Amino acid sequence: MHKIFVSTFPFCRTSPKALEVLESNGCQVVVNPLGRKMKPSEVTEAAQNFDALIAGTEELTPLVTTTKSLKLISRVGVGLDSVPLDLCKEKGIAVAYTPDAVSPAVSELALSLIVDTMRKVTYSDREIRRGEWTRPYGERIGGSTIGILGFGRIGKRVASHLLGYLPKKILVCDLLDQTESIALFNDSAHQIEKMNGMLGKNWSQTTVEQVSFQTLLKKSDALTIHLPLTKETKDLLNYENLSLMKAGAVLINTARGGIVNENDLYKVLKDNLISAAAVDVFEEEPYKGPLCELENIILTQHMGSCSNDCREDMEREAAENVVGFFSGGSWEKVV
């Protein structure tokens, strides 16, 4: 019987599928008892004598450094910045993840936050609660230039959602040459243009284009981030780079805390150097920092993955990775 510790929170909140997968295959499961994200020291103490860990975004370096029993880390989600991959490889600890299950939920949240910040939806709600009624004007996605920083699984999904809104341009910045993918998106944009023409509208065709980081910052009316957190991307959106954005632009981060420097973002928003921001991810969670003081930012609770269906799929796949690993079956190995 393999002993499995689940550090991620929440786990099986609305569906027991993942637990059923583990227990029906003879696993002994202990779930995070704290009802919140565990601190590194708490994970280290709780998971010390387990065979496998089903993890969220908890920092795992202290556990991996000290454990003598751990054989597998199965991530619920796609990001691996909290997993010390080189150390895992050195100690013979396998690492699995669930890269596809999370993409639909995160991409939809990113899109909704683009609409919210551009049209000032949350801002209007706050006004009404204060007894105010100014009917604030905003901008449409249609006719705007939308920037996507990171054109992987989630970035491509965001682009596909955007096509139906007919932005003037979708600008893509990625380390890889995305020429082939962009050609497919431009073909799709042309088909959507023709369909809208059938409705009697005079639309101009959306174009998708790969550009440099500097061009992305300067040209985007809305910029949405879909990068992993690495040494290269840490504080990538600092004061200097944020200051290159348009005064009317909005910034969306549903990727990882730390990519956007929170103190610099606070200064930029307070000085109205950009119009607004929406942030779902933070360097320290739960977040209690100075961004809470500002009106021109939407703060959400690292909930990009938190749709019932995607969360169930992520947890189930993480559990299946554990079962597959120990039984010699199917699982997705990273290191």
Secondary structure, DSSP 8 states (H G I E B T S, - for coil): --EEEE--SS-SSS--HHHHHHHHTT-EEEE-SSSS---HHHHHHHTTT-SEEEESS---HHHHHH-SS--EEEESSS--TTS-HHHHHHHT-EEE--TTTTHHHHHHHHHHHHHHHHHTHHHHHHHHHTT---------STTSEEEEE--SHHHHHHHHHHHTT--SEEEEE-SS--HHHHHHHHHHHHHHHHHHHHTT------EEEE--HHHHHHH-SEEEE-----TTTTT-B-HHHHTTS-TT-EEEE-S-TTSB-HHHHHHHHHTTSSSEEEE---SSSS--SGGGG-SSEEE--S-TT-SHHHHHHHHHHHHHHHHHHHHT----B--
